[in-house]
Amino acid sequence: MRDVAFITRETLGGLLVVGGIGASVACAVLGVKGTVIAVGTPLLVAGIWYAVRRPLVMLLAAVVIQVSNVAEVVGGRAAVLLVHLPTAFALLAWLLAMRDPANQRRLNRGTLVCIGLVGTYVVTQLLAALGSQNVDASTTQVRAVIGDCIFFVIALLLLQVTGKPWAVAAAIVVPLAVLCLLSLINQVGFGGTATFGGFAEIAQSQGYLKTPRYGGTTFDPNYWGRNLVLGLPLAAALAVRAFRSDRRAAALGWLASLMSLIVGVYMAQSRGTFIATAVVFLVWIMVSGPTARRRGVMSLPLMAGLLLLPGIGNRLVDVILDLSSSNPYRAVDQSVTARLVAQEISWAMFKDRPIFGFGPGVYTSEIPNYGGIVRTAYLEFQEGPVAPHNLYVQLAGQAGIVGLLGWVIFVGGCAWFTARHAARMKETETDRYLVAAVLAAIIGWSTASVFLHLTYFRTFSIVLAMAGALAFAADRDVYRPIATLRQMAHLVLAACLGIAAAFIVLAATSSKVYTASQRVTLLPAERMVDNYSWRYSYALAIRNRSVFIPTYAAMMASRAPTEVRIVPDEVRGVITINVTDRNLAAARNGLSTAIQQAQSRLSDFGTDVAYTLIPLGDSEESSGNAFPKLSIVLAVVIGIGVTAVSSVVRCRRTDPGRHRAAGRKNRSGSEQRPVRCS
């Protein structure tokens, strides 16, 4: 073997001098931009060729580009290239890697199962698009869905070929931690004036108490917080792995990354992210094993103390009071109001077309048709709601039950396989912490999506790909598709029995009630018309004074019985009087009485001299079911109990010898292996 000749310092210095002279000449002849293009293009091509021949490098590069959301920061045509080229190069890297027979053998039945799960989601979106009310919008949306799902499949294939899920976890955590650190430096060191090229922008969303809200590279703190939720359990798992392998420096680095992510969550100041963060750590601790659960219980006082920080506990309490308060005159946060009206529009769409919905991507075009008929009015007419702010309501309104079922099968299937694999792993296995982290990330992201619509799906798809690769990375004999489908069917059957039992309890304890409603408005009295023309014009503008309608509604509701509910709508300038009773005739009579009493209360306050109560249209009647609060709790308890008992009974029938001594001989003399039931 020939000796390898290393470059000496003198040679390296000469090369640097020659390179500097060449760069100076090129800048003089081609200019700075031309020189950058001339030198950078060959280097870029060489780097891409280096990456595609190494699937792990290409996978990590694609993950970092997607997680850091560089495309949105760059913008323009470069953004399109940064979205599509990594996917194409990753596919090329996988094709080149598949020339090796060893890589071919790493693909297993789990590959087909995961492709089947994502294929189900794509098919349901296509079915919903067939009857779309806006073909162009649905076509664009379906193309985006297919592109995102292709990225998921390619990431899954590369993960299975490389077998490096820990490296992918690090590629997710590091960019997020660095971006959170930039936001902290921007706030502490520069007072929020240094954006670092757009990677530490202050979001336009208001509502903060102590610091501006940072949206990272998504420019929206809510979606940025949802992305950070994915990195929290992965950083914790990486820290545990480093501690277990006695790598103290690496462990401290991952703990620092975890703290950076937590700081980023706080600086986002998203209430949905706060809730999802608590869910993430709870799931990760519960799934990681008994030791993690004991330490989690010991850290509960510290976690409870975090609620005392400004902007966390008080904001969570405020939103709970806004949503649970029966007082319609409470000053509700406008962000909560915007979400309510956006979701009400989507629910109205779902009620009209519950099976296939109106089509993917058509929500915005249906707002003019439904914005005026929902219960909650929206104040920001110029901006208006652009999405339902709830992933599940969004799917229900745009793709109906079919689309919602496809999403549940896709994401729920990935989560179920991951949980199944975690339950079969020993606590001493370090990989269990990563599997638990992936499961926690999926559940946490899904929890945050209760408050946000579907966007930045590719970042989430990386975690789903990790779930598929980890769940099927063990012995193939354990993951037989037929046995897996049978166990899933048993679990679904038990869940259906539990849901049926809960519905039976609710049906047995419910009572049918009728509601009579009348919309009224306020008009200036005649004395203002005759004597004060200028005052009459002012008095007509009741919608311009946001406190006017709620104030009159509060006076009308003074000393009103519990079955009477008076709801103000300051945007539309109307007040709705609702009377609920178990008898329809009693509800009608109660409505007439409530209107008369409302007028008399205005007289008692002396306000009838300025305004008179005018009905708008005829009264409306509706029916529904009333459930006592105790019956709802009872239904939930019975439903969970029936589900648990059904699962245990089914497992015992499937494996009658589960609790017998393992290794008992059967009649033929061969050793009978116990069958595991999950």
C-alpha positions, 0 to 999 in steps of 0.5 A: 500500500502506498503511503498517504501524503498529507498536505504540508503547511507550506503547500496549504499556504501556497494554495491559499495564496493562489486561490486568493489571487484567482478569486480576485481576478475572477471578481475583477472580470466576472464581478462578485455575483458572477464569481459566486455563481461560477465557484458555487455551482460546481461546489453545490453539484459536488455536494449534492452528488456526495449526498445522494451517494450516501443515503444517511447524509441525504436523509439528514439534509432533507430533514434539516431543510424541512424542519428549519423551514428555510424555504419560507424564509428565503421565499421566491423561486428558491423556496420552490426549489428548496421544497421539491429538490430535497424530495427528488434527491432523497428519492435518487439516494434511495434508488442508488442505495437499493442497488445493494442487496443488504439494503433491499433486505432491510425493507419488510412488511412494515413498509407495505403497512405504512404505505397502505396507511398513507394510501388510505388517507390519500384515497379519502382525499381523492374521494372528497375531491370528486364532488368538490364545490371548487374543483380548482382549489381541491385540485391544488390541495390534493396535489399538495397532499400527494406531494407531502405523502410522497415525502413521508414515504421517501423518508420512511424508506431511507430510515429503513435503509439507513437504520439510524433513527437516533441521527434523524431525531438529532437532525430534528432537535438541533435546528429547532434548538438553534432557532429558539436560541436565536430568538432568545438572543434577539430578545435579550441581547437586541431587544427584538430588533435583530431578526438574524436574516428572518430566522428569529422574527417577532410574530404579528400576533398580539396578546403577550404579557412580558415578551413579544411572541416569536414565531421562529421560521413559520412567522406564526407563534402557534404553528411554531409552537406545534413544531417545537412540540415534536422536538421536546420528547426527542431531545429528552430521549437523546439526553437519556441515551447520552447519560446511559452511555456515560457521555456526559458532554453529549448529555449536557448538550442535549439537556441544553437543547431541551431547555432551549426548546422549552424557552422557545415554547414559552416565547411562542406564548401559545396556549395550545402549545402549553397544553400540548407540551404537558401532554407530550411529557406526560405520554413520554414519561408514562410510556418510557417505563416504571423508572421514568414514571417514578421520576416524573411523579417526583418532578410534579412540583416543578411542573406545577410551578411552571404554571405560575410563570407570567403568560402560562397559568393565567392565560390558560385560566382565562381561556377556560373561563371564556369557554366555560362561562355561562355569562354571554357578556364576558369580555372574551379574547378575540383570538378565541372568538375568531377560532369559534366562528371559524369552527362554527362555519366548518361545522355548518359545512359538515352538517350540510354534507357530512359524508364527503364534505365540500372538497379539500381546500374549499373552506375559504370560498364557502365563508361568504355562504356560512359566515352570516348564519353561524351563531358567533359573529366575527369582528375582523371583516377585512381579514376574516377566518382563513381556516377552521383552526382545528384540524379535525373540524377542517377535515370534517367540513372539507372531506366529511366523515370519509376524510376524517376517517382516512386521517384517523387511520393514517395517524392513528395507525402509526401511533398504535403500531408505535405504542404496541412496539413500546409495550413489547420492549424492555425498560432496559432497552435505550431505544424504548425512550426513543419509541416513547418520544416518537409516540409522545410527539405524535400525540402532542402534535395531534393535541395541538392540532385541536387548536390549529388547522393542517399546515407544515405537514412535512415536518410532522411526517418525518416523525410519522416515518420514524414511527413506522421505521421503529415499529417494524424494525424488530423481528419480522415474525413478531409483526405478521400482518394477519395477526396485527389486523386481528388485534386491531379488529379486537381493539376496535370492537372493544372501543365500539362496545364502550362507545355504545355503552356510553351512548346507551347511558346518555340516551337513558338519562337524556330528556328532549327539550325545545327551544323557542328563539326570537331575534330583536333589535333596538330602534331610537324612540320617536322623541329622538326622531322629531326633535333631535335629527343629529342625535337620531343619526348617532342613535342609529349607529348601535353597531359602532359602539361595541358595548351598547348591545351587550349592555342592553342585553344585560339589562334585559337579562336582569332577574331572568329565570334560568330557562331564559338566555339572552345573547347579544350580537354586537356585530350584527346589532341584534339580541337573541332571546332563547327560552328552553322547556321540555314542552313546546307549548310552554317554550312558546309561552315562555318566549312571549313572557320573556319578551314582555319581561325584557321590555318591562326591565328596560322600562325599570332602568328608564332606557325605553325613552331612548330605544324601543325593542323591535322583533326581527322576523318570526320566532324560531323553534328547535329541539334537542337533548339535555344531559345531566352533568352526572350522566355525562361523567357516568357515561364516560366511566362506563364506556371506559370500563366496558372497553377495558373489560371487553379487551381483557375478555377478548385477550383471554379467549384468544390466549387461554393459556396466557397465565399458565407456565410458559413452555408447557408441552402440547399433546404432540410433545412439542413446546407450546410458545405463549402468544402475546396479546396486546 
